[in-house]
Amino acid sequence: MFSREISPVWKMVKEAVESLCGRATHRDIINYIQSRYGSVNEGTIRCQITACTVNKPKRVTKIMLKSPLLKWRECQRT
C-alpha cells in the first residue's frame, strides 16, 4: 500500500483562490478544496482562510505560523 502526500490546508486555500481568479467566497473555496482533495474538514478550511487573510479583523487574534497571506475581499455575486 502506498500513501500520497497531502498538501497543508493553507496551500489548498491558496490554490483555490488562485484558481478562482483571486475572488472567492468561503463556500467557493470549500467547494473547490473538497471537490479536488475529498473529505477535508470544513472548520479547518475556514480557520485557514481566516489565518491567511491580511485585512480580516479576526486574523489578529490567531497565532500565525509561516503561512502566506491573502487579501480579503467581500465578493458580490451578480
Biopython code that builds the backbone (N, CA, C, O; Angstrom):
import numpy as np
from Bio.PDB.StructureBuilder import StructureBuilder

atoms = [
    (1, "MET", "N", (0.853, -1.182, 0.000)),
    (1, "MET", "CA", (0.000, 0.000, 0.000)),
    (1, "MET", "C", (0.891, 1.235, 0.000)),
    (1, "MET", "O", (1.951, 1.239, 0.627)),
    (2, "PHE", "N", (0.474, 2.257, -0.685)),
    (2, "PHE", "CA", (1.250, 3.487, -0.730)),
    (2, "PHE", "C", (0.437, 4.625, -0.141)),
    (2, "PHE", "O", (-0.792, 4.566, -0.087)),
    (3, "SER", "N", (1.125, 5.644, 0.292)),
    (3, "SER", "CA", (0.424, 6.820, 0.810)),
    (3, "SER", "C", (0.835, 8.018, -0.021)),
    (3, "SER", "O", (2.013, 8.215, -0.319)),
    (4, "ARG", "N", (-0.135, 8.797, -0.381)),
    (4, "ARG", "CA", (0.202, 10.005, -1.138)),
    (4, "ARG", "C", (0.305, 11.163, -0.171)),
    (4, "ARG", "O", (-0.399, 11.220, 0.837)),
    (5, "GLU", "N", (1.177, 12.067, -0.487)),
    (5, "GLU", "CA", (1.382, 13.224, 0.370)),
    (5, "GLU", "C", (0.252, 14.219, 0.145)),
    (5, "GLU", "O", (-0.077, 14.554, -0.993)),
    (6, "ILE", "N", (-0.332, 14.685, 1.234)),
    (6, "ILE", "CA", (-1.427, 15.653, 1.144)),
    (6, "ILE", "C", (-0.885, 17.031, 1.491)),
    (6, "ILE", "O", (-0.137, 17.190, 2.456)),
    (7, "SER", "N", (-1.264, 18.016, 0.704)),
    (7, "SER", "CA", (-0.821, 19.393, 0.931)),
    (7, "SER", "C", (-1.387, 19.930, 2.234)),
    (7, "SER", "O", (-2.459, 19.501, 2.663)),
    (8, "PRO", "N", (-0.682, 20.868, 2.877)),
    (8, "PRO", "CA", (-1.267, 21.559, 4.032)),
    (8, "PRO", "C", (-2.501, 22.338, 3.578)),
    (8, "PRO", "O", (-2.579, 22.773, 2.429)),
    (9, "VAL", "N", (-3.446, 22.506, 4.467)),
    (9, "VAL", "CA", (-4.704, 23.154, 4.102)),
    (9, "VAL", "C", (-4.474, 24.596, 3.635)),
    (9, "VAL", "O", (-5.191, 25.064, 2.750)),
    (10, "TRP", "N", (-3.498, 25.311, 4.202)),
    (10, "TRP", "CA", (-3.265, 26.683, 3.758)),
    (10, "TRP", "C", (-2.831, 26.710, 2.294)),
    (10, "TRP", "O", (-3.142, 27.657, 1.571)),
    (11, "LYS", "N", (-2.113, 25.675, 1.856)),
    (11, "LYS", "CA", (-1.738, 25.604, 0.441)),
    (11, "LYS", "C", (-2.955, 25.319, -0.435)),
    (11, "LYS", "O", (-3.056, 25.821, -1.554)),
    (12, "MET", "N", (-3.874, 24.509, 0.084)),
    (12, "MET", "CA", (-5.115, 24.228, -0.641)),
    (12, "MET", "C", (-5.924, 25.507, -0.810)),
    (12, "MET", "O", (-6.483, 25.762, -1.876)),
    (13, "VAL", "N", (-5.983, 26.314, 0.259)),
    (13, "VAL", "CA", (-6.708, 27.586, 0.213)),
    (13, "VAL", "C", (-6.067, 28.504, -0.827)),
    (13, "VAL", "O", (-6.768, 29.113, -1.635)),
    (14, "LYS", "N", (-4.773, 28.601, -0.811)),
    (14, "LYS", "CA", (-4.046, 29.443, -1.773)),
    (14, "LYS", "C", (-4.326, 28.984, -3.203)),
    (14, "LYS", "O", (-4.608, 29.799, -4.082)),
    (15, "GLU", "N", (-4.246, 27.680, -3.423)),
    (15, "GLU", "CA", (-4.527, 27.121, -4.750)),
    (15, "GLU", "C", (-5.947, 27.445, -5.196)),
    (15, "GLU", "O", (-6.174, 27.825, -6.345)),
    (16, "ALA", "N", (-6.907, 27.290, -4.276)),
    (16, "ALA", "CA", (-8.309, 27.558, -4.600)),
    (16, "ALA", "C", (-8.512, 29.013, -5.001)),
    (16, "ALA", "O", (-9.165, 29.294, -6.006)),
    (17, "VAL", "N", (-7.960, 29.933, -4.226)),
    (17, "VAL", "CA", (-8.129, 31.365, -4.519)),
    (17, "VAL", "C", (-7.483, 31.712, -5.857)),
    (17, "VAL", "O", (-8.059, 32.456, -6.650)),
    (18, "GLU", "N", (-6.304, 31.183, -6.107)),
    (18, "GLU", "CA", (-5.640, 31.448, -7.387)),
    (18, "GLU", "C", (-6.445, 30.874, -8.553)),
    (18, "GLU", "O", (-6.560, 31.510, -9.601)),
    (19, "SER", "N", (-6.999, 29.678, -8.375)),
    (19, "SER", "CA", (-7.797, 29.053, -9.428)),
    (19, "SER", "C", (-9.108, 29.797, -9.668)),
    (19, "SER", "O", (-9.665, 29.747, -10.764)),
    (20, "LEU", "N", (-9.592, 30.479, -8.647)),
    (20, "LEU", "CA", (-10.846, 31.235, -8.759)),
    (20, "LEU", "C", (-10.566, 32.705, -9.078)),
    (20, "LEU", "O", (-11.390, 33.574, -8.790)),
    (21, "CYS", "N", (-9.419, 32.975, -9.663)),
    (21, "CYS", "CA", (-9.022, 34.319, -10.133)),
    (21, "CYS", "C", (-8.939, 35.354, -9.015)),
    (21, "CYS", "O", (-9.167, 36.540, -9.254)),
    (22, "GLY", "N", (-8.618, 34.925, -7.813)),
    (22, "GLY", "CA", (-8.393, 35.860, -6.723)),
    (22, "GLY", "C", (-9.635, 36.356, -6.017)),
    (22, "GLY", "O", (-9.532, 37.105, -5.046)),
    (23, "ARG", "N", (-10.806, 35.957, -6.479)),
    (23, "ARG", "CA", (-12.056, 36.368, -5.823)),
    (23, "ARG", "C", (-12.886, 35.136, -5.528)),
    (23, "ARG", "O", (-13.259, 34.393, -6.436)),
    (24, "ALA", "N", (-13.173, 34.920, -4.248)),
    (24, "ALA", "CA", (-13.931, 33.735, -3.876)),
    (24, "ALA", "C", (-14.570, 33.919, -2.513)),
    (24, "ALA", "O", (-14.028, 34.603, -1.645)),
    (25, "THR", "N", (-15.713, 33.309, -2.338)),
    (25, "THR", "CA", (-16.350, 33.282, -1.029)),
    (25, "THR", "C", (-15.806, 32.070, -0.265)),
    (25, "THR", "O", (-15.144, 31.209, -0.845)),
    (26, "HIS", "N", (-16.087, 32.013, 1.027)),
    (26, "HIS", "CA", (-15.699, 30.840, 1.804)),
    (26, "HIS", "C", (-16.252, 29.576, 1.137)),
    (26, "HIS", "O", (-15.537, 28.588, 0.974)),
    (27, "ARG", "N", (-17.527, 29.621, 0.756)),
    (27, "ARG", "CA", (-18.171, 28.454, 0.154)),
    (27, "ARG", "C", (-17.476, 28.049, -1.138)),
    (27, "ARG", "O", (-17.298, 26.857, -1.388)),
    (28, "ASP", "N", (-17.073, 29.024, -1.977)),
    (28, "ASP", "CA", (-16.349, 28.711, -3.215)),
    (28, "ASP", "C", (-15.059, 27.957, -2.900)),
    (28, "ASP", "O", (-14.742, 26.959, -3.547)),
    (29, "ILE", "N", (-14.327, 28.437, -1.914)),
    (29, "ILE", "CA", (-13.052, 27.826, -1.546)),
    (29, "ILE", "C", (-13.277, 26.420, -0.990)),
    (29, "ILE", "O", (-12.576, 25.481, -1.367)),
    (30, "ILE", "N", (-14.245, 26.277, -0.104)),
    (30, "ILE", "CA", (-14.553, 24.970, 0.483)),
    (30, "ILE", "C", (-14.959, 23.981, -0.599)),
    (30, "ILE", "O", (-14.482, 22.846, -0.612)),
    (31, "ASN", "N", (-15.835, 24.401, -1.506)),
    (31, "ASN", "CA", (-16.280, 23.515, -2.586)),
    (31, "ASN", "C", (-15.113, 23.101, -3.472)),
    (31, "ASN", "O", (-15.006, 21.936, -3.855)),
    (32, "TYR", "N", (-14.242, 24.045, -3.798)),
    (32, "TYR", "CA", (-13.078, 23.742, -4.633)),
    (32, "TYR", "C", (-12.197, 22.697, -3.954)),
    (32, "TYR", "O", (-11.823, 21.698, -4.568)),
    (33, "ILE", "N", (-11.871, 22.931, -2.688)),
    (33, "ILE", "CA", (-10.973, 22.027, -1.966)),
    (33, "ILE", "C", (-11.593, 20.639, -1.818)),
    (33, "ILE", "O", (-10.920, 19.633, -2.043)),
    (34, "GLN", "N", (-12.864, 20.579, -1.444)),
    (34, "GLN", "CA", (-13.487, 19.277, -1.245)),
    (34, "GLN", "C", (-13.676, 18.524, -2.551)),
    (34, "GLN", "O", (-13.633, 17.294, -2.561)),
    (35, "SER", "N", (-13.884, 19.237, -3.653)),
    (35, "SER", "CA", (-14.012, 18.538, -4.934)),
    (35, "SER", "C", (-12.655, 18.038, -5.427)),
    (35, "SER", "O", (-12.580, 17.015, -6.108)),
    (36, "ARG", "N", (-11.597, 18.747, -5.089)),
    (36, "ARG", "CA", (-10.256, 18.357, -5.544)),
    (36, "ARG", "C", (-9.556, 17.373, -4.598)),
    (36, "ARG", "O", (-8.870, 16.457, -5.053)),
    (37, "TYR", "N", (-9.727, 17.560, -3.288)),
    (37, "TYR", "CA", (-8.995, 16.756, -2.312)),
    (37, "TYR", "C", (-9.863, 15.785, -1.516)),
    (37, "TYR", "O", (-9.343, 15.012, -0.711)),
    (38, "GLY", "N", (-11.157, 15.814, -1.726)),
    (38, "GLY", "CA", (-12.023, 14.901, -0.982)),
    (38, "GLY", "C", (-12.434, 15.478, 0.357)),
    (38, "GLY", "O", (-12.656, 16.682, 0.485)),
    (39, "SER", "N", (-12.534, 14.620, 1.345)),
    (39, "SER", "CA", (-13.060, 15.000, 2.652)),
    (39, "SER", "C", (-12.023, 15.754, 3.489)),
    (39, "SER", "O", (-11.226, 15.151, 4.208)),
    (40, "VAL", "N", (-12.053, 17.080, 3.379)),
    (40, "VAL", "CA", (-11.201, 17.935, 4.206)),
    (40, "VAL", "C", (-12.137, 18.658, 5.172)),
    (40, "VAL", "O", (-13.166, 19.187, 4.753)),
    (41, "ASN", "N", (-11.799, 18.685, 6.433)),
    (41, "ASN", "CA", (-12.652, 19.286, 7.457)),
    (41, "ASN", "C", (-12.968, 20.740, 7.127)),
    (41, "ASN", "O", (-12.066, 21.559, 6.952)),
    (42, "GLU", "N", (-14.267, 21.051, 7.043)),
    (42, "GLU", "CA", (-14.704, 22.401, 6.691)),
    (42, "GLU", "C", (-14.254, 23.440, 7.714)),
    (42, "GLU", "O", (-13.907, 24.561, 7.342)),
    (43, "GLY", "N", (-14.256, 23.087, 8.984)),
    (43, "GLY", "CA", (-13.810, 24.010, 10.024)),
    (43, "GLY", "C", (-12.332, 24.356, 9.876)),
    (43, "GLY", "O", (-11.924, 25.494, 10.104)),
    (44, "THR", "N", (-11.535, 23.358, 9.490)),
    (44, "THR", "CA", (-10.108, 23.591, 9.268)),
    (44, "THR", "C", (-9.909, 24.523, 8.074)),
    (44, "THR", "O", (-9.063, 25.415, 8.117)),
    (45, "ILE", "N", (-10.678, 24.320, 7.019)),
    (45, "ILE", "CA", (-10.582, 25.190, 5.841)),
    (45, "ILE", "C", (-10.935, 26.625, 6.227)),
    (45, "ILE", "O", (-10.215, 27.560, 5.878)),
    (46, "ARG", "N", (-12.044, 26.797, 6.948)),
    (46, "ARG", "CA", (-12.465, 28.144, 7.356)),
    (46, "ARG", "C", (-11.407, 28.810, 8.242)),
    (46, "ARG", "O", (-11.127, 30.000, 8.092)),
    (47, "CYS", "N", (-10.831, 28.050, 9.152)),
    (47, "CYS", "CA", (-9.788, 28.573, 10.029)),
    (47, "CYS", "C", (-8.586, 29.046, 9.212)),
    (47, "CYS", "O", (-8.037, 30.116, 9.477)),
    (48, "GLN", "N", (-8.181, 28.263, 8.233)),
    (48, "GLN", "CA", (-7.041, 28.632, 7.402)),
    (48, "GLN", "C", (-7.349, 29.817, 6.489)),
    (48, "GLN", "O", (-6.460, 30.617, 6.198)),
    (49, "ILE", "N", (-8.595, 29.938, 6.036)),
    (49, "ILE", "CA", (-8.984, 31.118, 5.250)),
    (49, "ILE", "C", (-8.783, 32.359, 6.103)),
    (49, "ILE", "O", (-8.202, 33.340, 5.639)),
    (50, "THR", "N", (-9.256, 32.328, 7.345)),
    (50, "THR", "CA", (-9.103, 33.470, 8.252)),
    (50, "THR", "C", (-7.633, 33.740, 8.546)),
    (50, "THR", "O", (-7.196, 34.891, 8.535)),
    (51, "ALA", "N", (-6.877, 32.690, 8.808)),
    (51, "ALA", "CA", (-5.466, 32.859, 9.153)),
    (51, "ALA", "C", (-4.642, 33.418, 7.997)),
    (51, "ALA", "O", (-3.648, 34.107, 8.223)),
    (52, "CYS", "N", (-5.042, 33.130, 6.774)),
    (52, "CYS", "CA", (-4.283, 33.566, 5.591)),
    (52, "CYS", "C", (-4.756, 34.910, 5.041)),
    (52, "CYS", "O", (-4.252, 35.373, 4.018)),
    (53, "THR", "N", (-5.699, 35.525, 5.700)),
    (53, "THR", "CA", (-6.283, 36.761, 5.192)),
    (53, "THR", "C", (-5.641, 37.974, 5.869)),
    (53, "THR", "O", (-5.560, 38.037, 7.096)),
    (54, "VAL", "N", (-5.189, 38.929, 5.065)),
    (54, "VAL", "CA", (-4.445, 40.068, 5.609)),
    (54, "VAL", "C", (-5.327, 41.048, 6.372)),
    (54, "VAL", "O", (-4.984, 41.449, 7.484)),
    (55, "ASN", "N", (-6.428, 41.430, 5.807)),
    (55, "ASN", "CA", (-7.215, 42.501, 6.398)),
    (55, "ASN", "C", (-8.537, 42.028, 6.995)),
    (55, "ASN", "O", (-9.517, 42.774, 7.000)),
    (56, "LYS", "N", (-8.571, 40.825, 7.484)),
    (56, "LYS", "CA", (-9.757, 40.292, 8.169)),
    (56, "LYS", "C", (-9.589, 40.583, 9.655)),
    (56, "LYS", "O", (-8.585, 40.177, 10.239)),
    (57, "PRO", "N", (-10.538, 41.272, 10.288)),
    (57, "PRO", "CA", (-10.378, 41.663, 11.694)),
    (57, "PRO", "C", (-10.064, 40.515, 12.653)),
    (57, "PRO", "O", (-9.260, 40.701, 13.566)),
    (58, "LYS", "N", (-10.666, 39.340, 12.484)),
    (58, "LYS", "CA", (-10.429, 38.220, 13.393)),
    (58, "LYS", "C", (-9.001, 37.689, 13.304)),
    (58, "LYS", "O", (-8.533, 37.028, 14.231)),
    (59, "ARG", "N", (-8.315, 37.965, 12.221)),
    (59, "ARG", "CA", (-6.978, 37.413, 11.998)),
    (59, "ARG", "C", (-6.006, 37.793, 13.107)),
    (59, "ARG", "O", (-5.148, 36.990, 13.474)),
    (60, "VAL", "N", (-6.125, 38.990, 13.639)),
    (60, "VAL", "CA", (-5.165, 39.458, 14.640)),
    (60, "VAL", "C", (-5.212, 38.657, 15.933)),
    (60, "VAL", "O", (-4.280, 38.733, 16.734)),
    (61, "THR", "N", (-6.275, 37.893, 16.151)),
    (61, "THR", "CA", (-6.370, 37.091, 17.366)),
    (61, "THR", "C", (-5.804, 35.694, 17.184)),
    (61, "THR", "O", (-5.716, 34.942, 18.155)),
    (62, "LYS", "N", (-5.422, 35.327, 15.981)),
    (62, "LYS", "CA", (-4.921, 33.985, 15.688)),
    (62, "LYS", "C", (-3.406, 33.929, 15.811)),
    (62, "LYS", "O", (-2.710, 34.910, 15.547)),
    (63, "ILE", "N", (-2.912, 32.781, 16.211)),
    (63, "ILE", "CA", (-1.461, 32.575, 16.232)),
    (63, "ILE", "C", (-1.037, 32.301, 14.795)),
    (63, "ILE", "O", (-1.544, 31.384, 14.149)),
    (64, "MET", "N", (-0.109, 33.100, 14.310)),
    (64, "MET", "CA", (0.290, 32.972, 12.914)),
    (64, "MET", "C", (1.523, 32.087, 12.791)),
    (64, "MET", "O", (2.482, 32.204, 13.554)),
    (65, "LEU", "N", (1.466, 31.222, 11.832)),
    (65, "LEU", "CA", (2.605, 30.364, 11.535)),
    (65, "LEU", "C", (3.325, 30.941, 10.316)),
    (65, "LEU", "O", (3.406, 32.161, 10.177)),
    (66, "LYS", "N", (3.835, 30.108, 9.452)),
    (66, "LYS", "CA", (4.570, 30.581, 8.292)),
    (66, "LYS", "C", (3.696, 30.573, 7.042)),
    (66, "LYS", "O", (4.218, 30.454, 5.934)),
    (67, "SER", "N", (2.405, 30.693, 7.193)),
    (67, "SER", "CA", (1.533, 30.650, 6.026)),
    (67, "SER", "C", (1.494, 32.013, 5.324)),
    (67, "SER", "O", (1.628, 33.055, 5.966)),
    (68, "PRO", "N", (1.311, 31.989, 4.011)),
    (68, "PRO", "CA", (1.248, 33.247, 3.275)),
    (68, "PRO", "C", (-0.072, 33.953, 3.547)),
    (68, "PRO", "O", (-1.007, 33.356, 4.080)),
    (69, "LEU", "N", (-0.139, 35.197, 3.188)),
    (69, "LEU", "CA", (-1.346, 35.968, 3.433)),
    (69, "LEU", "C", (-2.083, 36.230, 2.124)),
    (69, "LEU", "O", (-1.471, 36.452, 1.079)),
    (70, "LEU", "N", (-3.394, 36.198, 2.206)),
    (70, "LEU", "CA", (-4.241, 36.503, 1.068)),
    (70, "LEU", "C", (-5.016, 37.771, 1.388)),
    (70, "LEU", "O", (-5.291, 38.044, 2.556)),
    (71, "LYS", "N", (-5.361, 38.525, 0.404)),
    (71, "LYS", "CA", (-6.124, 39.739, 0.645)),
    (71, "LYS", "C", (-7.611, 39.405, 0.700)),
    (71, "LYS", "O", (-8.150, 38.793, -0.222)),
    (72, "TRP", "N", (-8.265, 39.805, 1.773)),
    (72, "TRP", "CA", (-9.682, 39.552, 1.970)),
    (72, "TRP", "C", (-10.500, 40.519, 1.141)),
    (72, "TRP", "O", (-10.270, 41.728, 1.174)),
    (73, "ARG", "N", (-11.444, 39.991, 0.404)),
    (73, "ARG", "CA", (-12.366, 40.826, -0.341)),
    (73, "ARG", "C", (-13.758, 40.248, -0.183)),
    (73, "ARG", "O", (-13.973, 39.043, -0.316)),
    (74, "GLU", "N", (-14.674, 41.112, 0.097)),
    (74, "GLU", "CA", (-16.069, 40.675, 0.102)),
    (74, "GLU", "C", (-16.496, 40.574, -1.349)),
    (74, "GLU", "O", (-16.437, 41.556, -2.089)),
    (75, "CYS", "N", (-16.922, 39.402, -1.751)),
    (75, "CYS", "CA", (-17.325, 39.196, -3.139)),
    (75, "CYS", "C", (-18.839, 39.322, -3.248)),
    (75, "CYS", "O", (-19.580, 38.799, -2.416)),
    (76, "GLN", "N", (-19.272, 40.002, -4.255)),
    (76, "GLN", "CA", (-20.693, 40.094, -4.537)),
    (76, "GLN", "C", (-20.956, 39.364, -5.834)),
    (76, "GLN", "O", (-20.294, 39.608, -6.843)),
    (77, "ARG", "N", (-21.911, 38.481, -5.805)),
    (77, "ARG", "CA", (-22.285, 37.738, -6.998)),
    (77, "ARG", "C", (-23.284, 38.548, -7.809)),
    (77, "ARG", "O", (-24.181, 39.178, -7.250)),
    (78, "THR", "N", (-23.130, 38.530, -9.091)),
    (78, "THR", "CA", (-24.097, 39.237, -9.944)),
    (78, "THR", "C", (-24.929, 38.260, -10.709)),
    (78, "THR", "O", (-25.800, 38.662, -11.481)),
]
sb = StructureBuilder()
sb.init_structure("model")
sb.init_model(0)
sb.init_chain("A")
sb.init_seg("    ")
for serial, (resi, resn, name, xyz) in enumerate(atoms, 1):
    if name == "N":
        sb.init_residue(resn, " ", resi, " ")
    sb.init_atom(name, np.array(xyz, "f"), 0.0, 1.0, " ", f" {name:<3s}", serial, name[0])
structure = sb.get_structure()
